[in-house]
Amino acid sequence: MTDSSHRRALLAVFAHPDDEGLVSGSFARYRAEGVRVALVCGTRGEEGEIAPGVECEPQNLGAWREQELRQAMSYVPLDEIYFLGYRDSGMEGTPSNQNVANLHNAPLAEVTGHVVKFIRQVRPQVLLTFDPSGGYGHPDHIKIHQATLAAWEQAGDPSCYPEQLRGGLSAHTPLKLYWTAFSREFFMKAVQYLKEQGVDLSQFGSFNPERRGTPEHEVTTRIDVTPYLEIKGNAWAAHASQHNPNGLFSRIPLEMMRDWQRYEMFSLARSRVGGANGIEDDLFARVPDRVPI
C-alpha cells in the first residue's frame, strides 16, 4: 500500500483529547500497515479535571491537553491531528454547558460541515466515532456522533457544502462507519470486583455500569492490539492531567486491565461494502485492496 493514489485511510472523529485512548492500539496497527490515520478533535478539553501533581491552571488546561494529545499520538505516530476549535461543553447541567462557544451549543449543520471538510480532505474508507449515547452521555460526544453520522451521508454529495468544492476539495464517499464500543461487560466485572474489595462506589458519582458502554452482543469487530500495548500504554500515560490516582480505573488490578486492553471493540453502524459476517478482526474487511482516493 505504498502507492499514495490508492492509499487506504482511516479518520476518527472525537470530542476531547484522550477520547482516542481507547482505540490508539488500532491507530498503531493501521499505521504500521501503511494506512493514513487522522484524528479530528472537536474541543481542547477545557472543562476536564486536573489530576493532582499536574502543574497546570484551569485557564491553561485547553492548551495543556492539546500538547498531551500531540505527545500521545507521537507514539503511534498519527499522520494528522485537526481541531474544530469549539470549547469543551462540560457535563449536562453544569454552568459551562451554557457557554455559546461550546460544541454542544454549536449548530449541527455547522459542525457537520467541518467534519465533511475533513472527510473530503483525508478521503477515508473507514470512519470512527462515538455511538449514539456518546459512550456515557457527554453532550460533546453526542454532538460529534450526530455530526459524523450526518457527514457520512453528505460528504459524497457535491450539492452539500459546495463552497468546499470551489476551494479545491472534491466529494468523497466513505465505505464504512464504526461506533467505538466500550465493553459493558468489562464495566460490570470491574464494579463487581470493587464491591468484593469493599470499595465505596458512591465516591465515583452516579455510576451505573449497566448503562455504560456497549453490550458485547452488539460488537461486530474486535481488533487484537496485543503487539501495540506498549504504544497504547505510552499514549494513554501522556494524558497525565486526566489520570486521577483515586479514580475507578486506578483500583482495578493490572492483570484485569491488561486483559481488557488487548482488544479494541467496534460496532459497524453503516457500510457500503456489506455487513459483517460474524465477528470481524479488521476495520478494512471487504474494502477493496486498491481504492482510488
N, C-alpha and C positions, 0 to 999 in steps of 0.2 A: 504493500500500500504506500509506495513512495511517490507515485505519480500524483502531484498536487491537483491535477484536473479531475481526479477520481478519488480524492481522499475522503475517507469516512470522517464524520464529525458528530459530536455529542454536545448538546447545550443544556446546562442545568440552570434553572431559574428559581432562586430562593429569596428570602426576605432579609436575613441578617447574617453578618459574619458569624460563623460556627454552625449555621444550619447545614452547611455542606459536609460537616464532620462525619455524619452517618454514612456517606457514600464516597468518602475520599479514597477508600480502597479500590472501588470501581474506577474512579478517576485514574488512579495509578496504573491499574491493569490496562485500561484502554490507551493511555499514553504510551505504555510500553509496547503496545501493539501498533503504534503509529497513527492512532486516531487523534484528530484535532479535538481537544476538550476545552470548552469555555464555560465560564460561570457568569451569570447575571445576578447581582445582589441588589435588592430593592432599596435598602437603607444601610446606614453605617452602625446601626445598633446603639443609638444614643441613649436609649432607655434601659439598657441592660444593667445588671448589678455589677459591682466592683468587688472582686474577691479580696479577702484580707491579704495584706502584704504587697498588693499591686499599687505602685506609686502613680496613680492616675486620679485626676479630679473629674467630677461629673461633667463639667463643661468641656473637657477634652476627650471624653470617652469615645465619641464617634471616630475621631482621627486615630485614637489608640487602637480601636478594634479594626479599623481598616488595615493598619500595619500588621496586626496579628493575623488577619486573613491573608495578607500577601506573604507573610512569613510561612504560614501553614501551607499554602499552596505552592510555595517554592520547593517543598519536599516532593511534590507529585512528579514533575513540575507541570503546572497548568499552563496552557497556551495563552489564555486571555482571561482577564477579570474586568467586568464592567459594573458600574454603579448607576442606578437610576436616579439617585440624588434626592429621594424623599427622606423625610425624617421618620425615625422609628416611632410607632404609634403607642407603644406600651400596651399593657393588657386592657381589655374591655372594662370600662367603668372607672379608670384612673383619669386624673386631670390631663395627662399628656395625650390621652386618646382624643381629646377635643381640639388639638392643635391643627389649624387649617393646612399646615405644611406637611402633615404626616401622610404616610402611604395609605392608611385606612380611609382617609377623607378625600383622597385624590379621585377624580372622575375615572371610572373603569375604562372608558374609551381611550383616555389619555395614557393610562398605564399600559393598556393593550397595545397601543401604538408604539410605545417604547420596546415592548417585547417583540412585536412584529419586526421592528427595525433590526434587532439583533439576530433574529432568525434569518432575515434576508442577508445579513452581513456574514454570519458564521456558516449558514447553509447546512444545518444538521440534518441527518436522517433520524436521529433519536433526540427527543426532548424529555427532560426530567423536571418534575416539580412536586409540590405537596398534594396530598389527597384533598377531597372537598372540605374536610374538617380542619385542614391545616395541621394535622397531627394531634393537636390538643386545643384547638380553638383560638389560637392567637389571631387577632384581626389582620395583621400584616400577612400572615401565612395564607389566610383565606383570600385576601385580595390578590396575592400573587398567583394562587391557584386559579382564580376566576380569570385573571388577565392572560395567563398562559394557555388556558383552555380556549379562550376566545382567539388568541393569536394562532393557535393550532389550526383553526378554521379559516383564518383570514390572511395569513402570510402568503399563501399561494394565489390569492385573488388580486390581480393588478388594479381592480377598482377600489380596493381598500388601502387607505393611506397612500394615494397616488403621488403625493409630494415626495415620498421616499424614492420612487422610481425616477422622478425628474432629477433627483440628487445623485443618481448613478447606481442605485441598487436595483435589483430585479426580483420579481416574485419568486418565492421558494416554498415548496410543499414538503414538510417533514413526513416521514413514513410511520413513526411510532411515537406514542406519548405514554410515559410511565408516571405513576404516582410513587413516591418513596413510601416504603412500608416498614414502620417500626413495629416489631412483634409485640402484640398484646399479651401473648402467652409468656414472653420474657418478663414483661412488667409484672404480671400476676405471680410468676415464680419468684421474682425478686422481692416483691412485697411479702409473700408467704415466708420467705427466708428471714426477712427483717422482723416479722411478727414473732417467729420462733426464737429470735435472739433477744426479744423483749424490747425492741426499739419502738418508741412512741411515734407513730406515723403522723400524728397531728402537727408535728413540727415542720412537716413539709407542705402544710396548707391543705386545701381541699383536693386531695389526691385520690382519684378513683381509678384503679388500674383497669377496671372493666370498661372504661370509656376512653382509655389512652391507646394510641397505636392502632394497628390493623390486625384483625383476626387472621391467623395463618392460612385459613382456608380461602382467603381472598388473595393470597400471594400467588403470582404467576411466575415469578422469576427470582432465583436465588443465585447470587454471584459469590463464588468461593474466592475470598481475597486473602487467604492464608499467606501466600507469598509476599503480600504487601502490608502485613500487620505492623512492621516496624515503621514504614512510611505513614501509615494511618495513625499510629501512636504519636509520632513526632508532630504530625499535622494537628492532631487534637490537642496536644500539650501546648502548642503555640497560642491557643486561645486562653491564656492564663487568667485574664481578667474575669472570665466566666466560670472558673473552676472553684466552686465553693467547697472548701475542705470538709465542711459539715453537711454537704448535700447528700441526697439519696444515693447517688451512684458511688460516692466515696465509701459507703457502708457495705457494698456488695463485694464478695470475695473475688480476687483477681482471676481465679480459675473460671468462675461463672461468667465474669465479664469477657474474658478471652474467648470462651466457647461461643458466646453470643456475637462477638465482633468478627468472628471468622467468616460469617455470611452476611451479605447485604441484600435486602429484600425489596422487591418492587411489585407493583400491580400494573399490568398492561391495561391502560384505560382506553386507548384509541389505537387503531392500526389500519394502515392502508396496504399491508402485505399479509393479511390473515392473522387469526388469533393464535394464542399459544396452544400447543398440543402437549398437555402435561406441563410439568414444571420446566421452564427454560433455564439454561445456565449461561445465557449470552444475551445482552440487550440488543445485539445486532442480528439475532436469529431471524432468518428469512429475508434479511436485507441483502440485495444483490452484492456480489463481491466487488464489482466495479460500478460505482454510482456517480454519473457525471454531476458536478456541482453547478 
